[in-house]
Amino acid sequence: MSLALGLQGCMIGITSVDTPEVPSPRPLSLGDVTFDICDPNSAVRKDWTQRIERVLLRDFGIQTRSGTPLGNKPFFHFLVTPEQYSKSPLEELSLRLSLFTFSAIPGYYVHDTHLRFQVSAMDAKGRTTIGGIVYQYRVRAFLWAPLIVYPDVVAGIIGGYENRDKYDRPQELLLRKFVMDVAAQLDKASAQENIRFPLPIRGCPVRTTRDSPSFGWSWDSRGSTHWPD
């Protein structure tokens, strides 16, 4: 969008989104639920704060807030780190050609976003655990002028339009999946009587270089509970 708005041209297109399978929500009891957003951009933190509060209340009936847990009681605290990856040189070229020709020349690009979650939790019996998980969703965009009849993206030097549902929906789905996946693993850990000492709330991770997409659980090795698949 920033590229299109800064240059003389126009891009018109449609988008599609690929996400992992996400189950339907179910009632959950997680105690004091809190969160933090690991991103230096205040607009991103505000957007994610609103999204988390909305999704957890709508899907699970859970009131949550930004910050750390209060008191020594059951809690569920998590961190979210959105990581977006730049397009390849070939995709950048395709985007520019379509832009400069007002989308008379078709263009195509793929945009990957990783959502990194970290969680610290304690149940009613004082059993605690800590861990992390990474999800990915992919946005595919096809740019072509005839798509103006029903576009998801229209951008040029005077402004633009973007179908936010195409971008907000996968983030909401993966947030739901994260909560349900962790709740299921916490139930499994409690059933196995994996008792741990109280754990500190984890801080935001240091930014890393681009890596390959990963799915599944990746756990801190310092005395944490390993949740197998």
Accessible surface in RSA format (square Angstrom, percent):
REM  Atomic radii and reference values for relative SASA: ProtOr
REM  Chains: A
REM  Algorithm: Lee & Richards
REM  Probe-radius: 1.40
REM  Slices: 20
REM RES _ NUM      All-atoms   Total-Side   Main-Chain    Non-polar    All polar
REM                ABS   REL    ABS   REL    ABS   REL    ABS   REL    ABS   REL
RES MET A   1    79.54  41.2  50.07  33.1  29.47  70.2  49.79  42.3  29.74  39.4
RES SER A   2    99.83  84.4  81.59 108.9  18.24  42.0  53.00 112.9  46.83  65.6
RES LEU A   3    47.46  26.4  40.29  28.8   7.18  18.0  47.10  33.1   0.37   1.0
RES ALA A   4     1.02   0.9   0.50   0.8   0.52   1.2   0.50   0.7   0.52   1.4
RES LEU A   5    75.91  42.3  60.85  43.5  15.06  37.9  61.08  42.9  14.82  39.9
RES GLY A   6    59.94  73.9   0.00   N/A  59.94  73.9  32.35  88.8  27.59  61.8
RES LEU A   7    58.48  32.6  55.19  39.5   3.29   8.3  58.48  41.1   0.00   0.0
RES GLN A   8   148.92  83.3 134.63  98.4  14.29  34.0  40.26  85.7 108.66  82.4
RES GLY A   9     4.62   5.7   0.00   N/A   4.62   5.7   0.00   0.0   4.62  10.3
RES CYS A  10    24.98  18.9  24.98  27.9   0.00   0.0   6.75  17.1  18.23  19.7
RES MET A  11     6.27   3.2   6.27   4.1   0.00   0.0   5.39   4.6   0.88   1.2
RES ILE A  12    18.97  10.8  18.97  14.1   0.00   0.0  18.97  13.7   0.00   0.0
RES GLY A  13     0.30   0.4   0.00   N/A   0.30   0.4   0.30   0.8   0.00   0.0
RES ILE A  14    67.50  38.4  66.77  49.7   0.73   1.7  66.77  48.1   0.73   2.0
RES THR A  15     6.96   4.9   0.29   0.3   6.67  15.9   1.71   2.3   5.25   7.9
RES SER A  16    56.38  47.6  53.26  71.1   3.12   7.2  44.24  94.2  12.14  17.0
RES VAL A  17    41.33  27.2  11.65  10.5  29.68  71.5  11.66  10.1  29.66  80.5
RES ASP A  18    64.22  45.0  58.37  58.1   5.85  13.8  30.48  71.7  33.74  33.7
RES THR A  19    48.57  34.5  17.12  17.4  31.45  75.0   7.37   9.9  41.20  62.3
RES PRO A  20    32.99  24.0  18.12  16.5  14.87  54.0  30.41  25.1   2.58  16.0
RES GLU A  21   157.71  90.5 137.95 104.4  19.76  47.1  59.73 115.5  97.98  80.0
RES VAL A  22    29.76  19.6   4.55   4.1  25.21  60.7   4.55   4.0  25.21  68.4
RES PRO A  23    57.01  41.6  46.03  42.0  10.98  39.9  56.98  47.0   0.03   0.2
RES SER A  24    88.87  75.1  75.29 100.5  13.58  31.3  35.38  75.4  53.49  74.9
RES PRO A  25    53.65  39.1  33.38  30.4  20.27  73.7  33.63  27.8  20.03 124.5
RES ARG A  26    96.41  40.5  92.09  46.9   4.32  10.3  52.44  71.7  43.96  26.6
RES PRO A  27   123.50  90.0 108.59  99.0  14.91  54.2 112.52  92.9  10.99  68.3
RES LEU A  28    27.92  15.5   5.09   3.6  22.83  57.4  10.72   7.5  17.20  46.3
RES SER A  29   113.92  96.3  78.77 105.1  35.14  81.0  47.85 101.9  66.07  92.6
RES LEU A  30    22.49  12.5   9.28   6.6  13.21  33.2  15.57  10.9   6.93  18.6
RES GLY A  31    47.00  58.0   0.00   N/A  47.00  58.0  23.73  65.1  23.27  52.1
RES ASP A  32    25.74  18.0  15.79  15.7   9.96  23.5   9.51  22.4  16.23  16.2
RES VAL A  33     3.10   2.0   0.54   0.5   2.56   6.2   0.54   0.5   2.56   6.9
RES THR A  34     0.00   0.0   0.00   0.0   0.00   0.0   0.00   0.0   0.00   0.0
RES PHE A  35     0.00   0.0   0.00   0.0   0.00   0.0   0.00   0.0   0.00   0.0
RES ASP A  36    41.56  29.1  41.19  41.0   0.36   0.9  11.53  27.1  30.02  29.9
RES ILE A  37    17.47   9.9   3.53   2.6  13.94  33.6   3.53   2.5  13.94  37.8
RES CYS A  38    10.02   7.6   3.58   4.0   6.44  15.1   8.50  21.5   1.52   1.6
RES ASP A  39    24.36  17.1  15.85  15.8   8.52  20.1   1.88   4.4  22.48  22.4
RES PRO A  40   121.05  88.2  90.85  82.8  30.20 109.8 100.68  83.1  20.38 126.6
RES ASN A  41    75.21  51.9  66.84  64.6   8.37  20.2  18.52  44.6  56.69  54.8
RES SER A  42    75.80  64.1  68.56  91.5   7.24  16.7  34.82  74.2  40.98  57.4
RES ALA A  43    67.37  61.9  57.11  88.1  10.26  23.3  63.44  89.3   3.93  10.4
RES VAL A  44    45.70  30.1  42.91  38.8   2.79   6.7  45.70  39.7   0.01   0.0
RES ARG A  45    89.53  37.6  89.41  45.6   0.13   0.3  28.39  38.8  61.14  37.1
RES LYS A  46   136.05  66.4 129.66  79.6   6.39  15.2  77.31  69.6  58.73  62.6
RES ASP A  47    61.89  43.3  58.79  58.5   3.10   7.3  19.18  45.2  42.70  42.6
RES TRP A  48     6.67   2.7   6.67   3.2   0.00   0.0   0.75   0.4   5.93   9.6
RES THR A  49    33.18  23.6  33.18  33.6   0.00   0.0  24.14  32.4   9.04  13.7
RES GLN A  50    89.19  49.9  85.07  62.2   4.12   9.8  28.53  60.7  60.66  46.0
RES ARG A  51     2.82   1.2   2.69   1.4   0.13   0.3   0.58   0.8   2.24   1.4
RES ILE A  52     0.00   0.0   0.00   0.0   0.00   0.0   0.00   0.0   0.00   0.0
RES GLU A  53    69.63  40.0  66.04  50.0   3.58   8.5  20.48  39.6  49.15  40.1
RES ARG A  54   107.68  45.2  98.37  50.1   9.31  22.2  64.10  87.6  43.58  26.4
RES VAL A  55     0.00   0.0   0.00   0.0   0.00   0.0   0.00   0.0   0.00   0.0
RES LEU A  56     0.14   0.1   0.14   0.1   0.00   0.0   0.14   0.1   0.00   0.0
RES LEU A  57    88.02  49.0  80.87  57.9   7.15  18.0  80.87  56.8   7.15  19.3
RES ARG A  58   121.99  51.2  86.84  44.3  35.15  83.7  72.32  98.8  49.67  30.1
RES ASP A  59    19.40  13.6   5.78   5.8  13.62  32.2   1.97   4.6  17.43  17.4
RES PHE A  60    15.34   7.7   0.00   0.0  15.34  39.9   4.61   2.8  10.73  30.7
RES GLY A  61    58.96  72.7   0.00   N/A  58.96  72.7  26.84  73.7  32.11  71.9
RES ILE A  62    17.01   9.7  13.54  10.1   3.47   8.4  16.64  12.0   0.37   1.0
RES GLN A  63   145.08  81.1 124.03  90.6  21.06  50.1  56.31 119.9  88.77  67.3
RES THR A  64    17.72  12.6   0.06   0.1  17.66  42.1   2.14   2.9  15.59  23.6
RES ARG A  65    79.18  33.2  79.04  40.3   0.13   0.3  58.46  79.9  20.71  12.6
RES SER A  66    62.16  52.5  41.49  55.4  20.67  47.6  20.48  43.6  41.68  58.4
RES GLY A  67    21.94  27.1   0.00   N/A  21.94  27.1  21.94  60.2   0.00   0.0
RES THR A  68    75.28  53.5  71.08  72.1   4.20  10.0  43.99  59.1  31.29  47.3
RES PRO A  69    24.16  17.6   8.22   7.5  15.94  57.9   8.22   6.8  15.94  99.0
RES LEU A  70   115.08  64.1 111.86  80.0   3.22   8.1 113.63  79.8   1.45   3.9
RES GLY A  71    65.02  80.2   0.00   N/A  65.02  80.2  40.25 110.5  24.77  55.5
RES ASN A  72   137.61  94.9  99.63  96.3  37.98  91.5  38.07  91.6  99.55  96.2
RES LYS A  73   102.70  50.1  99.39  61.0   3.30   7.9  50.39  45.4  52.31  55.7
RES PRO A  74    46.61  34.0  45.96  41.9   0.65   2.4  45.96  37.9   0.65   4.0
RES PHE A  75    20.68  10.3  19.27  11.9   1.41   3.7  19.27  11.7   1.41   4.0
RES PHE A  76     0.95   0.5   0.95   0.6   0.00   0.0   0.95   0.6   0.00   0.0
RES HIS A  77     2.43   1.3   2.20   1.5   0.24   0.6   2.04   2.1   0.40   0.5
RES PHE A  78     0.26   0.1   0.00   0.0   0.26   0.7   0.26   0.2   0.00   0.0
RES LEU A  79     4.96   2.8   4.80   3.4   0.16   0.4   4.80   3.4   0.16   0.4
RES VAL A  80     0.00   0.0   0.00   0.0   0.00   0.0   0.00   0.0   0.00   0.0
RES THR A  81     4.33   3.1   4.33   4.4   0.00   0.0   2.95   4.0   1.38   2.1
RES PRO A  82    15.53  11.3  11.67  10.6   3.86  14.0  11.74   9.7   3.79  23.6
RES GLU A  83    14.35   8.2  13.09   9.9   1.26   3.0   8.91  17.2   5.44   4.4
RES GLN A  84   118.25  66.1  88.76  64.9  29.48  70.2  20.82  44.3  97.43  73.9
RES TYR A  85    24.61  11.5  20.45  11.6   4.16  10.8  21.86  16.4   2.75   3.4
RES SER A  86    90.95  76.9  69.64  92.9  21.31  49.1  49.04 104.4  41.92  58.7
RES LYS A  87    49.25  24.0  36.74  22.5  12.51  29.8   2.76   2.5  46.49  49.5
RES SER A  88    49.71  42.0  41.43  55.3   8.28  19.1  42.46  90.4   7.25  10.2
RES PRO A  89   117.82  85.9 106.57  97.1  11.25  40.9 112.31  92.7   5.51  34.3
RES LEU A  90   136.39  76.0 131.38  94.0   5.01  12.6 134.59  94.5   1.80   4.9
RES GLU A  91    33.19  19.1  32.38  24.5   0.82   1.9  13.33  25.8  19.86  16.2
RES GLU A  92    54.11  31.1  54.11  40.9   0.00   0.0  25.79  49.9  28.31  23.1
RES LEU A  93    95.37  53.1  93.26  66.7   2.12   5.3  94.74  66.5   0.63   1.7
RES SER A  94    27.91  23.6  22.55  30.1   5.36  12.3  21.69  46.2   6.22   8.7
RES LEU A  95    11.53   6.4  11.53   8.3   0.00   0.0  11.53   8.1   0.00   0.0
RES ARG A  96   101.92  42.8 101.92  52.0   0.00   0.0  22.41  30.6  79.51  48.2
RES LEU A  97    81.01  45.1  81.01  58.0   0.00   0.0  81.01  56.9   0.00   0.0
RES SER A  98     0.00   0.0   0.00   0.0   0.00   0.0   0.00   0.0   0.00   0.0
RES LEU A  99     0.55   0.3   0.55   0.4   0.00   0.0   0.55   0.4   0.00   0.0
RES PHE A 100    98.73  49.4  80.85  50.1  17.88  46.5  81.07  49.2  17.66  50.5
RES THR A 101    45.64  32.5  32.79  33.2  12.84  30.6  39.69  53.3   5.94   9.0
RES PHE A 102   121.98  61.0 117.29  72.7   4.68  12.2 117.29  71.1   4.68  13.4
RES SER A 103     0.00   0.0   0.00   0.0   0.00   0.0   0.00   0.0   0.00   0.0
RES ALA A 104    68.70  63.2  48.79  75.3  19.91  45.3  52.80  74.4  15.89  42.1
RES ILE A 105    79.99  45.5  79.30  59.1   0.69   1.7  79.99  57.6   0.00   0.0
RES PRO A 106    65.72  47.9  53.08  48.4  12.64  45.9  53.28  44.0  12.44  77.3
RES GLY A 107     2.33   2.9   0.00   N/A   2.33   2.9   2.33   6.4   0.00   0.0
RES TYR A 108    92.23  43.1  90.99  51.8   1.24   3.2  81.07  60.9  11.16  13.8
RES TYR A 109    19.76   9.2  19.76  11.2   0.00   0.0   5.51   4.1  14.25  17.6
RES VAL A 110    25.73  16.9  18.91  17.1   6.82  16.4  18.91  16.4   6.82  18.5
RES HIS A 111    35.55  19.4  35.47  24.7   0.07   0.2  29.78  30.7   5.77   6.7
RES ASP A 112    14.99  10.5  13.07  13.0   1.92   4.5   2.26   5.3  12.74  12.7
RES THR A 113     1.39   1.0   1.39   1.4   0.00   0.0   1.02   1.4   0.37   0.6
RES HIS A 114     2.71   1.5   2.71   1.9   0.00   0.0   1.31   1.4   1.39   1.6
RES LEU A 115     0.08   0.0   0.08   0.1   0.00   0.0   0.08   0.1   0.00   0.0
RES ARG A 116    48.44  20.3  47.54  24.2   0.90   2.1  18.59  25.4  29.85  18.1
RES PHE A 117     2.38   1.2   0.01   0.0   2.37   6.2   0.05   0.0   2.33   6.7
RES GLN A 118    23.96  13.4  23.36  17.1   0.60   1.4  15.31  32.6   8.65   6.6
RES VAL A 119     2.50   1.6   1.23   1.1   1.27   3.1   2.39   2.1   0.11   0.3
RES SER A 120     1.89   1.6   0.96   1.3   0.93   2.1   0.33   0.7   1.56   2.2
RES ALA A 121     4.06   3.7   2.87   4.4   1.19   2.7   2.87   4.0   1.19   3.1
RES MET A 122    18.17   9.4  12.77   8.5   5.40  12.9   8.48   7.2   9.69  12.8
RES ASP A 123    38.24  26.8  30.11  30.0   8.13  19.2  34.83  82.0   3.41   3.4
RES ALA A 124    92.43  85.0  58.01  89.5  34.42  78.3  58.64  82.6  33.79  89.5
RES LYS A 125   153.33  74.8 119.09  73.1  34.25  81.5  83.83  75.5  69.51  74.0
RES GLY A 126    29.92  36.9   0.00   N/A  29.92  36.9  21.98  60.3   7.94  17.8
RES ARG A 127    25.69  10.8  21.35  10.9   4.33  10.3   7.16   9.8  18.53  11.2
RES THR A 128     3.07   2.2   0.92   0.9   2.15   5.1   1.85   2.5   1.22   1.9
RES THR A 129     5.29   3.8   5.09   5.2   0.20   0.5   5.12   6.9   0.17   0.3
RES ILE A 130    12.90   7.3  12.90   9.6   0.00   0.0  12.90   9.3   0.00   0.0
RES GLY A 131     0.00   0.0   0.00   N/A   0.00   0.0   0.00   0.0   0.00   0.0
RES GLY A 132     8.62  10.6   0.00   N/A   8.62  10.6   8.62  23.6   0.00   0.0
RES ILE A 133     6.17   3.5   3.53   2.6   2.64   6.4   3.93   2.8   2.24   6.1
RES VAL A 134    16.21  10.7  15.89  14.4   0.31   0.8  15.89  13.8   0.31   0.9
RES TYR A 135     5.94   2.8   5.94   3.4   0.00   0.0   5.94   4.5   0.00   0.0
RES GLN A 136    19.11  10.7  15.55  11.4   3.56   8.5   0.33   0.7  18.78  14.2
RES TYR A 137     5.86   2.7   4.87   2.8   0.99   2.6   1.85   1.4   4.01   4.9
RES ARG A 138    70.78  29.7  70.71  36.0   0.07   0.2   6.38   8.7  64.39  39.0
RES VAL A 139     1.13   0.7   1.13   1.0   0.00   0.0   1.13   1.0   0.00   0.0
RES ARG A 140    83.66  35.1  81.86  41.7   1.80   4.3  23.25  31.8  60.40  36.6
RES ALA A 141     0.65   0.6   0.24   0.4   0.41   0.9   0.62   0.9   0.03   0.1
RES PHE A 142    78.01  39.0  77.20  47.8   0.81   2.1  77.20  46.8   0.81   2.3
RES LEU A 143     0.43   0.2   0.43   0.3   0.00   0.0   0.43   0.3   0.00   0.0
RES TRP A 144   100.45  40.3 100.45  48.6   0.00   0.0  91.56  48.8   8.89  14.4
RES ALA A 145    32.10  29.5  29.76  45.9   2.34   5.3  30.00  42.2   2.11   5.6
RES PRO A 146    70.70  51.5  53.58  48.8  17.12  62.2  63.76  52.6   6.95  43.2
RES LEU A 147    35.88  20.0  35.11  25.1   0.77   1.9  35.48  24.9   0.40   1.1
RES ILE A 148    89.44  50.9  79.86  59.5   9.57  23.1  79.86  57.5   9.57  26.0
RES VAL A 149   132.01  86.9  97.70  88.5  34.31  82.7 105.69  91.8  26.33  71.4
RES TYR A 150   181.69  84.8 179.36 102.0   2.33   6.1 132.00  99.2  49.69  61.3
RES PRO A 151    29.07  21.2  21.74  19.8   7.33  26.6  21.74  17.9   7.33  45.5
RES ASP A 152     6.13   4.3   6.13   6.1   0.00   0.0   0.07   0.2   6.05   6.0
RES VAL A 153     2.28   1.5   2.28   2.1   0.00   0.0   2.28   2.0   0.00   0.0
RES VAL A 154    35.89  23.6  35.89  32.5   0.00   0.0  35.89  31.2   0.00   0.0
RES ALA A 155     0.39   0.4   0.00   0.0   0.39   0.9   0.39   0.6   0.00   0.0
RES GLY A 156     8.54  10.5   0.00   N/A   8.54  10.5   6.93  19.0   1.61   3.6
RES ILE A 157    98.26  55.9  72.10  53.7  26.16  63.1  72.10  51.9  26.16  71.0
RES ILE A 158   170.27  96.9 132.27  98.5  38.00  91.6 140.93 101.5  29.34  79.6
RES GLY A 159    30.48  37.6   0.00   N/A  30.48  37.6  26.67  73.2   3.81   8.5
RES GLY A 160    54.01  66.6   0.00   N/A  54.01  66.6   9.90  27.2  44.12  98.8
RES TYR A 161   112.06  52.3 106.79  60.8   5.27  13.7  86.58  65.1  25.49  31.4
RES GLU A 162    42.97  24.7  30.44  23.0  12.53  29.8   6.31  12.2  36.67  29.9
RES ASN A 163    33.31  23.0  31.83  30.8   1.48   3.6   1.68   4.0  31.63  30.6
RES ARG A 164   111.64  46.9 107.82  55.0   3.82   9.1  60.13  82.2  51.51  31.2
RES ASP A 165   106.37  74.5 103.16 102.7   3.21   7.6  27.24  64.1  79.13  78.9
RES LYS A 166    65.89  32.1  63.16  38.8   2.73   6.5  51.73  46.6  14.16  15.1
RES TYR A 167    29.60  13.8  29.60  16.8   0.00   0.0  25.50  19.2   4.11   5.1
RES ASP A 168    36.34  25.5  36.34  36.2   0.00   0.0   8.64  20.3  27.71  27.6
RES ARG A 169   117.88  49.5 115.53  58.9   2.35   5.6  48.40  66.1  69.48  42.1
RES PRO A 170     3.10   2.3   2.84   2.6   0.26   0.9   3.10   2.6   0.00   0.0
RES GLN A 171    17.85  10.0  17.85  13.0   0.00   0.0   0.00   0.0  17.85  13.5
RES GLU A 172    17.87  10.3  17.04  12.9   0.83   2.0   2.09   4.0  15.78  12.9
RES LEU A 173    32.14  17.9  31.74  22.7   0.39   1.0  32.13  22.6   0.00   0.0
RES LEU A 174     0.00   0.0   0.00   0.0   0.00   0.0   0.00   0.0   0.00   0.0
RES LEU A 175     0.00   0.0   0.00   0.0   0.00   0.0   0.00   0.0   0.00   0.0
RES ARG A 176    28.34  11.9  28.34  14.4   0.00   0.0   0.00   0.0  28.34  17.2
RES LYS A 177    36.56  17.8  36.56  22.4   0.00   0.0  10.88   9.8  25.68  27.4
RES PHE A 178     0.40   0.2   0.40   0.2   0.00   0.0   0.40   0.2   0.00   0.0
RES VAL A 179     0.00   0.0   0.00   0.0   0.00   0.0   0.00   0.0   0.00   0.0
RES MET A 180    15.37   8.0  13.05   8.6   2.32   5.5  13.31  11.3   2.07   2.7
RES ASP A 181    34.50  24.2  31.24  31.1   3.25   7.7   7.98  18.8  26.52  26.4
RES VAL A 182     0.00   0.0   0.00   0.0   0.00   0.0   0.00   0.0   0.00   0.0
RES ALA A 183     3.64   3.3   2.84   4.4   0.80   1.8   3.34   4.7   0.30   0.8
RES ALA A 184    48.81  44.9  41.60  64.2   7.21  16.4  43.89  61.8   4.92  13.0
RES GLN A 185    21.02  11.8  21.02  15.4   0.00   0.0   0.47   1.0  20.55  15.6
RES LEU A 186    30.67  17.1  29.76  21.3   0.91   2.3  30.15  21.2   0.53   1.4
RES ASP A 187    87.60  61.4  80.43  80.1   7.17  17.0  28.81  67.8  58.79  58.6
RES LYS A 188    76.56  37.3  69.59  42.7   6.97  16.6  54.73  49.3  21.83  23.3
RES ALA A 189     8.92   8.2   7.93  12.2   0.99   2.3   8.83  12.4   0.09   0.2
RES SER A 190    30.67  25.9  27.88  37.2   2.78   6.4  18.96  40.4  11.71  16.4
RES ALA A 191    84.17  77.4  48.08  74.2  36.09  82.1  60.27  84.9  23.90  63.3
RES GLN A 192    99.48  55.6  74.60  54.5  24.88  59.2  37.36  79.5  62.12  47.1
RES GLU A 193   100.80  57.9  85.80  64.9  15.00  35.7  49.02  94.8  51.78  42.3
RES ASN A 194    42.71  29.5  35.23  34.0   7.48  18.0   5.12  12.3  37.59  36.3
RES ILE A 195   119.17  67.8  96.60  72.0  22.57  54.4  96.60  69.6  22.57  61.3
RES ARG A 196    91.92  38.6  82.77  42.2   9.15  21.8  13.29  18.2  78.63  47.7
RES PHE A 197   178.72  89.4 174.54 108.1   4.18  10.9 175.82 106.6   2.90   8.3
RES PRO A 198   102.71  74.9  84.85  77.3  17.86  64.9  85.10  70.3  17.61 109.4
RES LEU A 199    36.08  20.1  22.80  16.3  13.28  33.4  24.41  17.1  11.67  31.4
RES PRO A 200   101.66  74.1  88.97  81.1  12.69  46.1 101.15  83.5   0.51   3.2
RES ILE A 201    56.92  32.4  34.08  25.4  22.84  55.0  34.08  24.5  22.84  62.0
RES ARG A 202    55.23  23.2  44.29  22.6  10.94  26.0  14.88  20.3  40.35  24.5
RES GLY A 203    55.94  69.0   0.00   N/A  55.94  69.0  38.34 105.2  17.61  39.4
RES CYS A 204    71.71  54.2  43.22  48.2  28.49  67.0  22.57  57.2  49.14  53.0
RES PRO A 205    56.74  41.4  33.41  30.5  23.32  84.8  43.54  35.9  13.20  82.0
RES VAL A 206   132.69  87.3 118.23 107.0  14.46  34.8 124.08 107.8   8.60  23.3
RES ARG A 207   117.64  49.4  97.27  49.6  20.37  48.5  68.90  94.2  48.74  29.5
RES THR A 208    94.01  66.9  64.66  65.6  29.35  69.9  69.66  93.6  24.35  36.8
RES THR A 209   121.07  86.1 109.80 111.3  11.27  26.9  88.10 118.3  32.97  49.8
RES ARG A 210   149.17  62.6 120.95  61.7  28.21  67.2  48.77  66.7 100.40  60.8
RES ASP A 211    65.96  46.2  52.72  52.5  13.25  31.3  38.92  91.6  27.04  27.0
RES SER A 212    87.20  73.7  71.38  95.3  15.82  36.4  45.16  96.2  42.04  58.9
RES PRO A 213    62.67  45.7  44.39  40.5  18.29  66.5  44.39  36.6  18.29 113.7
RES SER A 214    55.00  46.5  50.00  66.7   4.99  11.5  42.92  91.4  12.08  16.9
RES PHE A 215   122.60  61.3  89.97  55.7  32.64  84.9  90.63  54.9  31.97  91.5
RES GLY A 216    31.89  39.3   0.00   N/A  31.89  39.3  23.05  63.3   8.83  19.8
RES TRP A 217    47.28  19.0  17.15   8.3  30.13  70.7   4.24   2.3  43.03  69.8
RES SER A 218    82.39  69.6  69.92  93.3  12.47  28.7  37.22  79.3  45.17  63.3
RES TRP A 219    38.80  15.6   9.17   4.4  29.63  69.6  10.50   5.6  28.30  45.9
RES ASP A 220    25.02  17.5  11.64  11.6  13.38  31.6  14.55  34.3  10.47  10.4
RES SER A 221   111.57  94.3  75.53 100.8  36.05  83.0  53.61 114.2  57.96  81.2
RES ARG A 222   190.07  79.8 166.59  84.9  23.48  55.9  83.41 114.0 106.66  64.6
RES GLY A 223    50.67  62.5   0.00   N/A  50.67  62.5  39.18 107.5  11.49  25.7
RES SER A 224    17.74  15.0   2.75   3.7  14.99  34.5   0.00   0.0  17.73  24.8
RES THR A 225     2.22   1.6   2.22   2.2   0.00   0.0   1.68   2.3   0.54   0.8
RES HIS A 226   122.34  66.9 109.14  75.9  13.20  33.8  84.95  87.6  37.39  43.5
RES TRP A 227     4.41   1.8   3.26   1.6   1.15   2.7   3.28   1.8   1.13   1.8
RES PRO A 228    59.58  43.4  57.00  52.0   2.57   9.3  59.58  49.2   0.00   0.0
RES ASP A 229   154.87 108.5  97.92  97.5  56.96 134.7  62.20 146.4  92.67  92.4
END  Absolute sums over single chains surface
CHAIN  1 A    11998.8       9613.2       2385.7       7348.2       4650.6
END  Absolute sums over all chains
TOTAL         11998.8       9613.2       2385.7       7348.2       4650.6
